Each structure stands twice: as C-alpha cells, then as structure tokens.
Amino acid sequence: MENLYPFGATFKYLREARGLSLKEAASDIVSPQFLSQFEKGDKGISLENFAKLLIVIGVEWNDFVLAYANKGGDCLELPAIEFGKHVVHEEDILTYIEEYEKLFDVYLKDNSLQAEMIFKSIKLRHYPTISKSPETVARIQNIINHLMKSDVFNSIELEIYRVIVNHSPMELIDHMSKQLLLMYKESANTDTYIRILNALTFSVKYFSELGYYQKADDIIKKIKSLQTFERGYLAIPLMFLEVEHVYNQFRWNKPEAIPLAKNLFNYLQSAKFIDQQYYSNFINAFTYHCHALNKTGIDLF
C-alpha cells in the first residue's frame, strides 16, 4: 500500500543526523508523540508546521529535498540524484541510459512533461551539434509550447533550453531571454544565478550566430549591468559569457574584439595552473575560433 505520509522517514534521518531527540525537535510546535507518528508515516502534518520543524532541526528545504530524493522519494530532484550516482564519465551515459529511462516508469507520474524534459535533457545531448530540421523540431514542439507559456523557469527547464535552443524558434529565444534577465535581476541564490547565466549565454550564442549582433550585445550589456553580491562566485559562467562576447564582436567586425580577445586569452593563460589540461584545451579552441572569425585585418595573437 502506498505511504500517504512519505516525508517522516527522511525527517527522522535528518533529525538524528543533527543529534536531536524527538522532544528537542518537536519543540513547542507539535508533541513528541505526534512527531514520532509523523516519522513512522502514520500521521500527516501541515506545511506551516513542517517548515517550523525544519527550522528547529536546522535543515534547509533544499537539504531536505535532496535527502528525500537520495532515499528514493518521488520528486523532480530524484533523476539528477540517481544520474549522479551512476554517471561519472561521459561514456557512462551510454551504459546507464536504459536503466535511467526506466525510472520514469515509476517516478514523476504526476507531471509527465517535466519527466520528459528531464530525460530529453540527457537523451538529446547531441542536439547542439546537429542541424535544425522539421524532425528535430517535432521531437521538442510540446516543450517549446510549454516554455512559451511560462514566465519563470525551474532548473529542469533551464537545462533543456540549453539543449534545444538551436532547434527553437526565435520567438522562444526572445521570450526566454527577456524572462531570464528578470529572473537574474531578482534571484538571490548562487546556483540559480549560474543556471540563468548559462542559459542566457546560449541565447547570446544563438542570436550572434544568426547575425543578430545587437540583440546578443544587448543581453551581454544587461547582464553586466546587473551587479550581484554573489558576482565573485560567478567567474566561470561569466567567463563563458565573455567568450561569446568576443565571438560576437568578431562576427560584428568590431575592432574592439582584438583587445577583448587578448584580455581573455591572458586570463585563460593565468588560469592554467588550476587545471593545465582543461585550460590548455580551452585556449586552443578559443584561439582557433578567434582566428576563424577575425575579419578585422588586425593581427590577433
């Protein structure tokens, strides 16, 4: 029989991990007896009281959800948890993908579209490398329709957007870019900043490659104008944005591309001590694209 109150066991695990007794965790919110029944799955609890109990044991909502998913709880975070357990290297995806797909026969039955987006964000990882066609669009049309109707986006939707952006209509890119800039301005979480920045970088790339240089530049300028308290933690996603900034300036045939490219080249060189192989490969790809795009007639490196 399905457990109608599935959160208690995870709460008990976290309470004990935090070193609190039933009496300490119950505080003056519920009785220890009630909390015991809740942990056994015999009783439900109001959302307000549950939020208070999390405060008492010092656990954030995100921590609870991750623990719940890690124990097989049915939630949107579960597939990512399971994927992370089995996929360490790129090649692991090939051996795990069939087992991964079977998760969706059991989980996320209450929202089949979210389940589809989660699975296709892995299944369609090749989409950024292939050309747009009626067939590629048909496979994601329902996702495009969904994103067009939304004004705020969860991490799943930001991930699938990055996968399907090259196969999407410009109307979607315009809509997503506008709304993501609003979300970026209003966000107060580093992880959310990073996800939004990554998605916006793909918008910039999309517009630039199609020749809409001003649109790409407007997004870049808007992002840079939105100073955030967390900006120091955003160095990596901002670096990827700056790469697209340089490429856009070259496509636009702007001489400003030369000093921008040199500055970024020096930045990447200085970062090699962190990860020699990664940044060496990055520099090779960056310089290759810069030379290919440079039509200014000015020597680059």
N, C-alpha and C positions, 0 to 999 in steps of 0.2 A: 504493500500500500504506500502511496506517495506521502512523504512527510510534509504536512501542511505548514510547519514552522521550522524551516531548514537552517535558520541562522544561529540557533542556540549553540550548536556544537562548535562552530567557529569562534563564537564569543567566548565560550569556555576555554578553548585552546589559548586564545589571546589573553584572557584574564589570568590564567595560570602562568603563562609565559611572562606576564608582568608582575607575578608574585603577589597577587591579591586574593584574599579569601572571598567567599560568597558575601559575607557581611560587609566587608570593605567595599566591594564592587557595587552592592545594592545601594549603599549609602542611605539617603532618605527618599530615594526615587521609587523603589519597589521593595518588597520584603525579601529577605534571603530565601525564604521558601518559594516565593514566586520565581525568583531568578533561577533557582535550581530546576524548577519545572520548565522554564524557558530554555535552559541549556540542554535539557533532555528532549526537547522538541514537543513537550506536552502542552505548552502554552504559547500564545502569540503575545505581541507587545506593540504598543503604539509607536509610530515613527518618532514622535517627540521624546518619549521616554527612552527609546533605544539610542537616540542621539545623545541624550544626557548620560546614559551608561557608558557610551564610548568616551565621553569627556572624563568621566570618573576614572576609567582604567587607562586613560592617556593614549588612546588609539585614534588615529585619523580615519575618516571614511575611506580614503584610498587604500590605507593599510588593511582595513577590514575586508574590502572587496578583493584585494589581491590574495589575502589568506583564504577567503571563501572560495575563490576560483582555484587556488592551488590544491584545495581539498575536493575539487570536482563539483563545486557549486555552479548552478546554471546561471551564467551572467555573460555579458558581452566581453569581459576580460578573459574568460576561460580559454578560448582558442589560442590567444597570444601566449598564455602561460604554458599550455601544452606544446605549442610550437617551439618555444624557447627550451623546453626540456629535451627535445629530440633533434633540433637543428642547431649545430654548432658551426658547420662549414656549409658553403653553398651547395656542394654536392649532396649533402644530407637531405635536401629538399626532395630530390628525386626518389629516394628510398622511403621517405616518410609521407609523401603527398597522398597516397591512397588511404593510409590509416588516418591521416588528418581529415580527409573528406568524410570519413565515417563518423567523426564527432558530430557533424551537423545532422545526422540521422537521429541523434538523441538530444542534443542541446539546441538552444535558441529557437525552439519551435514557435515561440510567441512572436517572433519577428523574422520571417524568412528572408526579407530583403537585407537586413543587417547581416544575417548569416551569409547570404550570397556575396555581399561586399567584402566580408572578411575573407572568404575562401578565394574570391577572384583577385583580391589584392596579392595573393600568392600565385594562383593559377595563371594569371595574366601578366606575370612579371616581365614577359618578353614584349609587351605592348609598346613600351617606349622605343624599342629598336626596330619595329616593323612599320610599314606604311599604312595609312588610313585607307579603309575600303568599306563598301556597304556591309560586308560581312563582319568586320571588326566592330563597326558601329552597332550593328544589330545585336551583338552579344552584350552590349552595355547600355542599350537605349533606356531600359527601365531605371538604371542607375542615374543616367543623365537626367531623366524626368524627375526623379526624386530630389537630386541636388538642386535642380532649378526651382523647386518649391520651397526649399529650406533657406533660412536666413542665418542660422547658426549651425555649426558642424562639429560632430564628435571626432575623436581620433581615427576611427574606422573610416569615416567619410573623407578625412584629410589624406589618409593613406591611399584610398582607392582613386582619389582625384589625381594624385601624382602618377598613378599607373595609367590612367585613361586620358589624361589631358590632351595628348596628341591626336586622339580619336574623337574629340568632343567638339561641338560647335562653338564658334566664338561667343555666342550669347551666354553659354555656360561660363566661359573663362571670364567674361566681363562681370557676370553676376558673382561668381566665386571671389574674384579679386576685390570687388567692392566690399563684400561682406567680410572677407578675411581681414581687410585693413581695419574695419570697425572692430572685429574681434581682437586684433592685435593691440589696438589702442586701449581696449577695455580689459584685457587679460591681466591677471596678477599671479601667474604661475609659470615657472621657467619651462616646464615640459610643454605647456600649451604654446608659449612663445616660439619654441623651437619647431613644433609641428606646423604652426601657421607660417613661420618664416620659410620652411622647406616648401610648403605648398605655393606660397607667393613666388618663390624663386622659379618654380615650374611655370607659373603664369608669365613671368618676365621672359623666360626662355621661349615660350610659345609665341608671344607677341613679336619678339625680336626676330625669330626665325622666319616669320611670315611677313616681315618688313614693317611692322608697326612699331618703329623705334621710339617714337614719342610716348606711346602707351607704356612700353616697357620702362622707359626712363621715368615716367610719372610715378609708377609703382615704386621704383627704387628710391626716388627722392622722398616719397611719402613715408616709406619705412624708416629712412634715415632721419626724418624729422621727428619721429616718434621715439624720443629718448625714454628708456625704461630703467628702473632701478636695477634690473637683472641684466643689463646690457653686457656686462663683463663675462657673463656665463654663455653669451650667445656668439662667441667668437667664431666657432666652427660654422654654424649656419650662415652667419654674416659673411664669412669667407666665401662660401659657395655663391651667395648673392653677388658678391663683388666680382667673382669670376664672370657671371652673366652680365654684370655691368660693363666689364671690359669688352666682352664679346659684342655687346650691343653697340658700344661706341665704335668699335671697328666696323661693324656692318653698316653703321650710320656714316662711316668715313669721316669721323671726327678726329682731328689731330690730338685732342685730349686723351685719346685712347693710349697713346705712347707712354706718357708719364704714369698713367694709371696702371698699365701693364707692368712697367718697370717696378713700381712700388709693390705690386702684388707678388711679382717674381722674387723680390728681395725678402718679402715676408715669408714666402714659402721656403726659400733657402734657409732662412733663420730657424724655421720650424723643423728642419731635417733631424736635428739632434733628438727630437721627441720620438720620431719613428722614421728611420732612414729610408726604408723600403717604400712606405706609403707616400711620403712626400716627394721622394725621387720620381716615383711613377706619376704622381700628380703634376709635378713640374714638367715632365716630358709631355704629358697630354696637354697641359696649359700652353706651353711654348709652341707645340705643333699647331694648335688651333689659332693662336695669335698670329703666327706666320701665315697661315692659310687665309685668315680674314683681313690681314693688314693690306689695305689698298691705298694707304696714305702716301706712299712713296718715301716715307721716313724710316730709316733703319731702326730696328726694334732692340734686339739684344746684341 
